[in-house]
Amino acid sequence: MRPLHRLLVGFSLALLTLTLLVGTISAFAFLFPEASNRSIPFYMLRPMHVSAALFWIITGAVSGILIYLPKVYPFAQPSPRVERSFVLLWLSTIGVIFTAYAFKKFGGREYWAFPPWLGIPLLVAWVCLLVVYFRAWRSRSDSPLYVWMWTTGVVAFLATFLEQNLYHIPWFRMSFLRELTVQWKSNGAMVGAWNQMIYGTALFLMVRISGDEKLAKSRSAFFFYFLGLTNLMFNWGHHIYNLPTNHWIRHIAYAITMTEWILLVNIIRGFRAKLASDRKYHYQLPYRFLAASEYWVLANLVLALFMSIPAINRYTHGTHITVAHAMGATIGINTMILLASFGYALKIDRLGSALRKNIAKYFVLVQVFLVIFWLALISAGVLKAWRETVLGMNSFDEIMRPVRVVLYLFAIAGVGLFFSMLPIIRAYWLALKQLGQGAKNVSHNTIQQPMEEQPN
Ligand code: HEM
């Protein structure tokens, strides 16, 4: 792996660690506001945690695309300078964003709560990424489906990023409702953009692990792509549910969201059913992370189906059920696929057997803690909605009394999640170091090696 890509992967893993750390601190800050308000209050920790989470997902997705692109397009003309510009600009801007947060300098809008001018280097970096991407893309006409998904994702990210920044134009700020609608809509559509990048990577991994290129050419895979595209364009409807809009917009959006997930499960199922056992053995760990993402898709699908019933959504909106939905998808689906992707790229199945056993052990613990974490959030949401609406309570303190007990469980499960993910991240770091040492030995011996490949 090239040093630039190792830097990207290492930085992404650092972002994942930061997400887990700040998330855990936020959970306790919410429970003990008096103590946290003296140093750093929840309302500051929350945007720090969410920004770290979004940057982990987006940087992780882009890392995979840049690492796998030369494998898909071996004859493409590389653009090393533009690629270096993207990586350095993107990573240093994220560094400045977290330094600004550390000095309590906030701004912007929800999820992107940093001083707005920092959006400019992020935008320039993304344009550099598009240049690198499309130069490679031009070199082959019969691009497989996962490439189309990556392409859609990187282009749609640019569009939704620009849309999120429309509030700089005064006309959008003249009406609160208008500004909120554009913000929520663009945030929802951006989820569609990174899902295209990440699901594309999941499909790439499935093809590589199974050795069956047909997976990316099957009818259901193409149907899935077009459905994903429709999703990207229309699923934001459920993000503006509480704003005054036509009912049919919400209903269509929900129906589309559900079908995309059902098809994703279908494709992973097809891959798992056809996978020969020797290949499964070669890629045991990435395979397990991919399989876990399938179960999390199913779990989130059930939750989303309930949340989509308008009568239920009226009460659940804004409760911890929404948080369960957001973290269930970003941890259970996105993070699991990204860990599968990094595991494949870092060849974790070639680590020593003690380390591999360790990853397998902590993988199980991650799933157990994530289930408790997720169920605790749902229970907190149900309890709050029930006390508020069925029991008709008005006092926030009274409503929250039993909810807080459940939130303790959520916070403890969060600590468990953090400490069970750390050994996995550490093992990935060791694999990254090993790859770096391997590359150094190669250059010391001045032997020209062909580009490293995973066994097929
Ligand atoms: C890979 C790990 C994680 C990811 C990707 C992630 C992602 C997210 C996202 C996207 C949100 C925003 C939810 C919304 O707007 O509704 C959020 C909120 C939050 N997360 Fe996490 N999270 C992670 C780990 C954790 C952990 C380990 C904890 C510890 C308990 C935690 C605690 C929280 C809290 C307290 C909030 C704010 C909830 C609120 O506003 O009431 N997160 N997280």
Boltz pocket constraint, residues with backbone or C-beta under 6 A from the ligand:
constraints:
  - pocket:
      binder: B
      contacts: [[A, 16], [A, 19], [A, 20], [A, 22], [A, 23], [A, 24], [A, 25], [A, 26], [A, 27], [A, 30], [A, 46], [A, 49], [A, 50], [A, 53], [A, 322], [A, 323], [A, 326], [A, 327], [A, 330], [A, 331], [A, 335], [A, 410], [A, 411], [A, 413], [A, 414], [A, 415], [A, 417], [A, 418]]
      max_distance: 6.0
